[in-house]
């Protein structure tokens, strides 16, 4: 059961995130300083760094927790599913964005148009890959150690997520993101 401290910390984290995202979306990510964020949020720089390691973590912080959740969801998939189906269904089982769709779209656009966010996003996907490959290897019945098939499939599945998000942004969000991800996976599988 969460303590009062946990609840307070989560509330402050959420409020600072909302303030920062408003600034990023209004001014641009690179143009917004941490000093502006802390002033608008009413906290000190020191407090800011208790909640966030970097400015990029404000936008991409949840991605750290999604990798292990993705791996757990993959491990829980029925063993008779082929690797692609298991990965796609595990990805669809992840919690959706904590933001409304219009806000999630604006954040995705911010990520794909800001070099530092895109680079940090790639780092987080590399961590996801390290978590997913061993799970997929076990599902595929391959030995421990490097396995090119599992590594390639996971890398391609993550690339499909990025491709779907990029097209979602480029088309103004007119097609639902899950449908684009399914289409990207189908393109690779075919």
N, C-alpha and C positions, 0 to 999 in steps of 0.2 A: 504494500500500500504506500503510495507516495506521501512523503512528509510535507509539512507546510513549506519547508525550505525548497523541496523539489518543485512544488506547485508555484512558488514565488519565482524561482529560477526560470521555469518554463514560461511563465507569464512575461517576465522581463525580456527573455530571449525573443518571444513572439512580438512584443511591442517594438523592440529595437529593430527587428527584421522588417516589420511593417513600415516604420519610419524610414529606414534605409532604402527599402525598395521604392517607396514613393519618391525619394530624392533621386535614385538611380534612373527611374523611368522618366522623371521630369527633366533632369539635367544631363543624363548620361552617366554611365558607370565610371569612366576614367575621369570625368570632370568633377565628380563628387568626392570630397575628401572625408577622411575619418573624422576630422574635427567638425565638419558640417553634420555628420551623422550623430556624433555624441552631443553636440549642441542642440540639435533638433529633438533628440531622444531624452535629453535631460539627464545624461549620465556622464561619468568621467571617462577619459581615455583608458585609465586603468581598469575600470569596470567593463568597458567594451572588450578589452583583451581577455577578460575572464570568460566571456561568452563566445568570442570569435577569435580564431587564430589569425585570420587575414580578412581583408575586405571581401575577397572572393568567397569566403566561407559563408557570408551572409546570404549570398545567392545560391550557393551549391552545398551548403552544410548538410542537408538531408541525404545527399548522395552517399555520404560515408556509411550511413546506417542501412541504405538500400542494398548494398552489395551483399552483406551477410543474409539479409532477408531473401534476396534473390536466390542465393545458394541454398537456403533452407527450403524455399518453395520448389526449387529444382529437385532436391533430394526427396521431397514428398510426392513427386509425380509418380504415377503408376509405372512399374518397371517395363511394361510392354510398349510404352510410347517410344517412338524413334527420337533421337536426340533433338531434332529441329522442333518437333511438336512439343516435347517436354520443355525446351527453352522458351518457346513462344507462350505456352500456357503458364509457365512459372513467371514470366515477365508480366503477363496480364493479371496475375494474382497479387502483384505488388500494390501497396497502398497508392492510390492516386494522389495527385498533388494536394497539399494542404491548402492550396489557393483555389479560388474560383477559376473557371476555365479562362476567362479573359485575362486574369492576372497571370496564370500559368503560361498563357500564350505570350504575354509581354516579357516575362522572364526568359522564356525560350528564345525569343527574338534578341534579348539582351545578351544571352550566352553566345549565340551564333554570330553576333556582330561585334563582340568585344574580344580582342585577342587574348587578354589575360584570363578571361573567364573560359574561353574555349580551351586554352592550355590546361587550366585547372580541371576542367571537365574531362579532358583526355587522361589526366593523372588518376582521377577517380574511376574512370572506366578500366584503366590498367589494374587498379586494385580489385575491381569487380572480376576481371578476368582471372586474376590469381585465386580468387575465392571459388569461381565457377568451374574452372578446368578440372580440379581433382574430383569434384562431384560428378561431372560428366564422364570422366574416365571410369569411375566406379560403375556408373550406369551402363557404360559401353563394355564393361568387363575387361578393360585393358590394365596392364600392370602399372604399378607405381612408377613414377619417373616421367620424364618428358614423353608426351604423346602428341604427334603432329596433328592427328585427326581431331582430337578433343580441343586442342589449342586453336586450330583453324576454325572449327565450328563455333566456338565461343566468340572468337574475334569477329567472325562474320555476323553473328547474332547481335553483338554490340554495335557493329557498324550499321546494321539494319535499324536499330533504335535511333542512331544519329541521323541516318538518311531520312527516316520517317519524320523526325523532329525538324530537320532542315526543310523538307518539303512542306510540312505543316506551317512553318513560319513563312516560307516563300509564297504559299498560296493563301495567306491571310487566315489560316485556320478553318477554311471552308469544309475540309474533310476531317472527320474525327481522327485524332491521333492513333487510337488503336487500329482503325481500319488501314491507315497508312503503314503501320508496323506490320500488320498481317500481309499487306501487299508487298512490302520490302522482303519479308521472309520468303514469300512465294516466289519472288523473282530469283532469289538465290537458290532455292531448292530446285527450280525448274532448270 
